[in-house]
Amino acid sequence: MGSEQFEKLIKDKIEEALKNSEHPKKFFVTENGRGVVDGGDLYNALLKDVLNVVGNALAGIFTEIAAAGAAENNSKSKK
């Protein structure tokens, strides 16, 4: 499975989990003192950014694990 496939799988799973979970109503205060309510535009943008970072990190981790596993299998098969 390649990096792009991992990214798509992770993105799909994150979106599925978001749709199936109920987000609690929360109120955040930003650095400039603005209030951000769960479900608002600023909150949704922040949530999307955080989930994209997490998704990209997971895709990188799984790609490295898959590459290491493939390299290990190749070295075992050569022996």
Buried (B, 14 or more C-beta within 10 A) or exposed (E): EEBEEBBBBBBEEBEEEEEEEEEEEEEEEEEEEEEBEEEBEEBEEBBEEEBEEEBBEBBEEBBEEBEEEEEEEEEEEEE
